C-alpha cells in the first residue's frame, strides 16, 4: 500500500518482524492490548485491525526492531 509517496507495510509483515525479534503472538498481544487470537488473524490476513491497534503494532515493531525503548 502507498500513501503520499510512502509504502505502508501491511500489518501481517509488521507482526512477522516483531515475531522475528523474539516475541510470541501472546507477548505481542499483551504489549498492544489485544488478544492472541486477533494477532493471529491479522498475521494470517483474516482480520483487519482498527487504526489504533495498527498504530500500536507499528510502535511496538519500531521499538523492537529499531533500537528504541520497548513498549
C-alpha positions as CSV (number, residue, x, y, z in Angstrom):
1,X,0.0,0.0,0.0
2,X,1.2,3.5,-0.8
3,X,0.4,6.8,0.9
4,X,1.8,10.2,-0.1
5,X,4.7,8.6,-1.8
6,X,5.5,6.2,1.1
7,X,4.8,2.5,1.3
8,X,2.7,1.5,4.3
9,X,3.7,-2.0,5.3
10,X,0.8,-4.5,5.7
11,X,0.3,-5.4,9.4
12,X,1.0,-9.0,8.7
13,X,4.5,-8.0,7.8
14,X,4.8,-5.8,10.8
15,X,3.8,-8.8,13.1
16,X,6.3,-11.1,11.3
17,X,9.0,-8.6,12.1
18,X,8.0,-8.4,15.7
19,X,7.9,-12.3,15.9
20,X,11.3,-12.3,14.3
21,X,12.6,-10.1,17.1
22,X,11.8,-12.8,19.6
23,X,8.2,-12.1,20.8
24,X,5.5,-14.7,20.6
25,X,1.9,-13.8,19.5
26,X,0.9,-14.0,23.1
27,X,3.6,-11.5,24.1
28,X,2.7,-9.2,21.2
29,X,-1.0,-9.3,22.2
30,X,-0.1,-8.4,25.8
31,X,2.0,-5.4,24.8
32,X,-0.6,-4.0,22.4
33,X,-3.7,-4.8,24.5
34,X,-5.2,-7.3,22.1
35,X,-6.0,-11.0,22.2
36,X,-3.6,-13.6,20.8
37,X,-6.4,-14.7,18.5
38,X,-6.7,-11.3,17.0
39,X,-2.9,-11.1,16.4
40,X,-3.0,-14.5,14.7
41,X,-6.0,-13.4,12.5
42,X,-4.2,-10.2,11.5
43,X,-1.0,-12.2,10.9
44,X,-2.9,-14.5,8.6
45,X,-4.8,-11.7,6.8
46,X,-8.1,-12.9,8.1
47,X,-8.9,-9.7,10.1
48,X,-8.3,-6.0,9.6
49,X,-7.4,-4.3,12.8
50,X,-8.6,-0.9,14.0
51,X,-6.3,2.0,13.1
52,X,-5.5,2.3,16.8
53,X,-4.3,-1.3,17.0
54,X,-2.4,-0.9,13.8
55,X,-0.6,2.1,15.2
56,X,0.3,0.2,18.4
57,X,1.7,-2.7,16.4
58,X,3.8,-0.4,14.3
59,X,5.1,1.4,17.5
60,X,6.0,-2.0,19.0
61,X,7.8,-3.0,15.9
62,X,9.7,0.2,15.8
63,X,10.7,-0.2,19.5
64,X,11.8,-3.9,19.0
65,X,13.4,-3.6,15.6
66,X,14.9,-0.1,15.5
67,X,16.6,0.1,18.9
68,X,14.0,2.3,20.7
69,X,12.9,1.5,24.3
70,X,10.5,-1.4,24.3
71,X,6.8,-0.7,24.8
